[in-house]
Amino acid sequence: MMTWGINKVILIGNIGNKNEVKTTKNGGCFINFSLATNVSVKDKDTGQRKEIPEWHNVTCYDKTAEIIDKYTKKGSKLFIEGYLKTDEWKDKDDRTVKTTKIVATNLTLLDSKQDGVMADGREWNKNGNVALPPPPDEDFDDDLPF
């Protein structure tokens, strides 16, 4: 019997901190940044609604990373589609550390003010819509039977 699942994330939020674009061993590039979204909850004491920020770690690759680097800043509003990915490594004390991030596969710059052309000839409009390439293939070292 074949099993399947869905790993899809959709967020609208504001960039918190963003790092510089870094180069991979294969010659590609990536950028990591934080994205803040808000959750509206009702205060038990006052009955008033309040906004609670939720922070997400996001990674973009290649052209997507270049778009984030060139056209955004702290506070920029983004629409992001992607998937969850968990990374695992050993820290300096040989403890296993896991972090979960969102790999963005599609994005829209929601507060973009101008039209432009990307280095590869793709156009983006004042709404920030850009067709993005898929993320790079990654090697997985899992023991899943499918």
C-alpha positions, 0 to 999 in steps of 0.5 A, a space after each residue: 500500500 502506498 502512503 503519501 502526505 502533504 507538506 505545505 506552508 503558506 504564510 503572510 508576514 514581515 521580515 525580522 532579521 535577514 542574513 547575507 546571501 551565502 554560497 553553497 558547495 555546488 555553486 548555488 546560493 541561499 539566504 536565511 531570515 526570520 518572518 513574523 506572523 501574528 496570532 489573534 487570541 482573546 485575553 482571558 482577563 480582559 476579554 479583549 483580542 490581542 496579537 501575539 507574534 510568531 517567528 518562523 525561520 525561512 530559507 530561500 535558494 538561488 534566484 529566490 534568495 537573490 530576490 529577498 536580498 535585493 528587494 526586501 529589508 527588515 519589516 518588508 511584507 511577504 507572502 510565502 509558500 513552501 514546505 517544512 524541513 527539519 535539520 539535525 546536527 551535533 553541537 560542540 557537546 555532541 548533543 543532537 540538535 534539531 531545528 525546523 525551518 520553512 523552505 520558500 518555493 514561491 513568494 510575493 513581495 506585498 509592499 513592492 513599489 516598482 517594476 523590474 527585471 531579474 538578472 535571468 530575464 524574468 519580469 516582476 511587477 509592482 505587486 511583486 509577483 515572480 515565477 520562481 524555480 524549484 529549490 535544489 535537490 537535496 540528498 536525504 539520508 533517511 531509512 524510509 522504505 519508499 
